[in-house]
Amino acid sequence: MKSLVIAEKPSVARDIARVLNCKKNGQGAIEGEKYIVTWGLGHLVTLADPEEYTDAWKEWKMDVLPMMPKYWKLSVIKQTSRQYQAVKSQIHRKEVGEIIIATDAGREGELVARWILEKAKNTKPVKRLWISSVTDKAIREGFKALKDGREYQNLYDAAEARAEADWLVGINATRALTCKYNAQLSCGRVQTPTLAMIGKREEEIRTFVPKGYYGIKVYGDGICFTWQDRKSGSTRSFDKDRIERILEEVRGESVTLEKVEKKAKKTYAPALYDLTELQRDANKRFGFSAKETLNIMQRLYEHHKVLTYPRTDSRYLSSDIVPTLKERLQACGTGPYRKAASVLISGKIKASKRFVDDSKVSDHHAIIPTEQYVDLTHMTNEERKIYDLVVRRFLAVLYPPAEYEQITVKGTAAGEQFAAKGEKIKEQGFRAVYENNETEDMEEEEIRNQSLPELQEGQKIRITRCERTEGKTKPPAPYNEATLLTAMEKGGLGTVATRADIIEKLFHTFFLEKKGNDLFITSKGKQLLKLVPEDLKKPELTAKWEEQLLGISKGKRKKGAFMKEISQYTVDLMEDIRTNEGTFRHDNMTNTKCPRCGKRMLAVNGKNSKMLVCQDRECGYKETVSRTTNARCPVCHKRMELYGKGENQTFVCACGHKEKMAAFEARRKKEGKDVSKKDVQRYLKQQKKESEQPLNNAFAVALAKLSESEL
């Protein structure tokens, strides 16, 4: 009998097949003597759409809400149905005696495989491969320690509960809002409180009233002293007259040093990366979106195999990883990391509680390098940047702390207190790993460190210059992706695996827009927040649900009790939306009339196109105005947009260049690029198909369903 291995993606399946010596390629599978390896394309199966349950749910009508399935149906995703059939045929082969789930080791990965098995009506025993990296070594060791699939039933229950809860709340609320206000509006249990959080920050900024504050700095013998209030210790005062009076009193006086304190201090390296922390750093340093960072990490994990599993929420290692640390150092100790790694390899590595703690590792440990030797020349520039962050953080935690002497000086002049600070580096420690001393972002301090001479208590420093400092209190900064991820994490909104998708969803539904690096709510988003029930905007509610899902995955809570609570919440939500008396006004209305119903159309920006959509949801007419292509402008070489239809198709560039399709084809031929009109049309058709192709992860599929009428 053979074992059927189900991987999540073809690339991982090929790696597993190679390690298991499977060489015979078949339809959607690779076969060997003992194993058959097949794969998904992310999710192949998802929860069925409402219309698949009953004819009454086919039309979007308020009177059929809420839609509450008595039992849940699964549906094969149309775009990847061929691969599903290939996997199903392998499951039911007579010579297959057991199934080995080798999808990503996490809640969502469990769902990918379990839904396939359930839809295919599998009755064969199931085992689980649970690994944190896809190196040959990790795969071999994982297959030697396969787990009984039943051990992961609680994880499956939690994953399924999450999907069903999102269906009940998201699809019902979206249909209710859309029907009531005749506008494409979507909401969900995570995306709506996330949007509300951004809205709250914008309101805080809008209502903020700045207030002037003042301070004093005095100078003498090359030292800068900062005035401090004796009671509060603050270096600022809102009383300008008081500061002016003190300034006059200390002018020409001396600062008598009352305290010169020297303390030996240590600073330890920041903790290892989990996904959210890595996404934050990548956004602050390189401007990468959360989704971009996740995609880059996925390539470094699956394709290059140089980093461990990305979707982790732990910043610690488990004790079983400690014996492998030197091997990982040897693998990543190349190029710019050779010097720092060699110091560690030649010495003894001490496993400290600061980065090794079994109690703080659940499914996966922190992101660190694998034992796979790395070739930096095979990476893109973006991949190098993310790899660099992870490797330097890994090296830093293994280095000793930075040691320095902190000097605190306090003195008085004219009865007022003044202070100065300085530090002397004794040992660089982990800071030696970082170039340009780039470690953690330092917050602006009221009293800054400076180079101080030898000072003695009782010493007098003559004041040669004094100045008044002033400023205004600042409102909280607008959210950017880095700070939004932090707020989502603290508020318990989403998981490390879903936060990037949530942020992308808010962009794609035109509730959120970016100005520079800052995030702002659109007019459509602001109106939505006025229309959705208050409960759905509260992060506390979603955080409570996430905590309950975690309880289900650990066997501490039953799925049935959770779903009963979600069902009742959905019923209450529908009633709240029905009784709301708000209104929705389109702010993207054009003067172009719909050729089908005559109503004015809405201008919307798709991901790769600009479109006109009828404002009447029941009409549903839409047309593409322009599409961004890969055709380059001959003047500025930027990508051009294609407008018009048929023979009137015209390429237009932002620089002002315009070119008819016929002229474009002629130019391409003249340049030696023998591209026919048919080739161009085929290319554009393929580009459109690819841009519309969904990512087959359950979260992306669920999000798409909530707004399939939106663009």
Disulfide bonds with the S-S distance in Angstrom:
none
